[in-house]
Amino acid sequence: MTGRREDGIPRVSPGVYLLNRDASPQFHVPILVRVIRELTDRHPPYGWTWIDCYQLDRHGDATEKRQLFVMPEGIRPVHVAPVPYPARRASARTSR
């Protein structure tokens, strides 16, 4: 996250984030998302914002496009290393 809005709330930069209860009560089961952009044309209540993002699976691949209502101060940036496709198939075969 970089910068702050006029109301002092942090801006949400594109990147990968962990969303849990700190971001919103709706995330009682944490999810990973890749934020595309913060939706600045909407006017949420103080401390909240809308983001345009993709929900990620355990490999870091996008599974669903979503628009989410979150508290920027509660989202946590994370680094998700890409898992090459051959490694995914090899681990699936060896785990049986």
N, C-alpha and C positions, 0 to 999 in steps of 0.2 A: 504494500500500500504506500502510496506517495501523495503528499500534499493533503490539504484539508479543504472542505467546502466552506462556503460563507458562514454556515452555522457552527463550524468548528469540528464537525464529524469527519473522520478520515475518508479520503477517496479510496475506491477499490480499483487497483490496477489489474490488468490482465495477468493471469498466472494460475497456478494450481493451489487450491485451498482445501483445508479440512473444515467441514461445517458440523458442529455439534450443538449441544444445548446453549453454549455461550453465544452462538450466532442466532439461534431462534429455538423456541420450545418445540417446534415441529421436527427438529433433528435429534430425537431421543436415541435414534440409531444413527451414528455419524456417517457422513458420506463425503466422498472426494468430488470436487468439481474443478473444471477448467473454466475460469471466468473469461468471457470474451470482452465484455464491457460493462460498465456501470450505466444504468438507465437514468440519465440525469433529467429527462423530460418529465419525469413523474415527481410528485411532491409528497413523499412519505412523512409520517410523524417524526419528530425530533429523535435522532439516534438510530434511525433505520434508513435503508436504501433498497433499491431493486437492482438485481444483477441479471445479466443475460449470460447463461453458462451451459456447459455440457456436463452431465453427471458421468463419472468415470468408473470403470470396473477395476478389478484387482490388478490388471495388467496396465492400467493407465489409458485404456481405450475408451472413447466416448460411446455411451450407450443410449443417451437420451438428451435432447435439448430441452432446457428449462429456463423459466424466468422465476427467480426466487426473491423473497422479501427477507432481508437479513440485517443484523446489526454489524456494521463494519468492524467495530472494536472486538467482536467475538470470533471473527474468522481467523484461521491460522494458516499462513503460507507453509507449504510442504514441497519437498523435492521428490518427484516420482521418476525413478530411472526407467527408461523404456525396456521392455522385455522382448527380445527378438522372437519372431514367430517360430523358428526352429527350436529354440530353448523351451518354448511353451509346450510344443508337442513332445519333446524328450522328457520333460518333467511329468507330463500326463501319463506317459507310458511306464515310467519307472515308479510311479506312486501306487500302482495296483498291487 
